[in-house]
């Protein structure tokens, strides 16, 4: 069961790693430019953590499309899942919760 | 690492943009050949066509830039609210306070209907253009049988051949890079190196101007400033790296774009500096000097009405909020004055 969950979460954790790398190396280069809070990369990161790779990437892409010089900007959070299914580590990896072993 | 191979791969996705890019190139090439009577096969004609393409792209981006400048002006009005939020979180360095502060700041911007941040669009938008230009240059060569193939849309077979044979100054093929010419054609390496130096120099100068002259004291105190300073040294490194692999023709795109930024920024820093920045103070002083000289020329007492501006400018940073008042009062007729309109 744990192995299955690990495999199930592997794609999104791979994305988390890539986004963390991007946020650590590339985005500091051009500084604060995003008209929204959280910034597009932080938004995409959260969206992938909460909704998985497919829905997360779609949400992130839609956000980047909305973020342009004529956008109003402001606070724009990732939609919450009704029941959070997984735990998120400090680094950002998504892991199965310890309790509630199905 | 075959960078060009990866870039050509991206290029296939960008076919529609490539169509437009090649059409613009062909258009400029036609104009330089038929209107200015230049040699169509000369490297210079093709280089100027690439310069023309850059100018079109950058001109199309002017509205984005103007928008950004305008919202930066508006920052003056919301400065007190911003200060309030900053004071509230003063000295709090933990992650949650920083996040809460950013959140509140964003909410405030939205309420005020302005936003000093430009989104990443201006940064990203040139990428597809550049990555369409690269394969256009790279693909302009004969196949194994020695036949040329037309590009996308208006880019005909003859033009492809002409671009392939185009040598800058008669010696440096536009499609060559330092990487391909290393060890065989040193003249190409030297020309490419000169372009890289110009590119890096213009970039460094632009960034230095921005960082040293056009930033308000508040920005200088923020973490963003540190990042901007970092950019000052990292971007030239990127240019040196890319100058190694990219063909000469493509580097002319970057060079023109950098020069455009340099001039655009010079004009903005001179005429519309960020309120409170060093450049703004310099502008105040310049305007005050002019007013002073005008008053003297009219034979008036410069320490009269005209002299006030000079003193205000000499006050230093405290004079910055008076920026609006430095604009000359437009003369109005007596009738209009009575109506109270402007």
Interface residues (C-beta under 8 A of the other chain):
Chain A: X28 X29 X30 X31 X32 X33 X34 X35 X36 X37 X40 X64 X67 X68 X69 X70 X71 X72 X73 X74 X75
Chain B: X64 X67 X68 X102 X103 X105 X106 X107 X109 X110 X113 X115 X117 X118 X119 X120 X121 X122 X123 X224 X227 X228 X230 X231 X234 X235
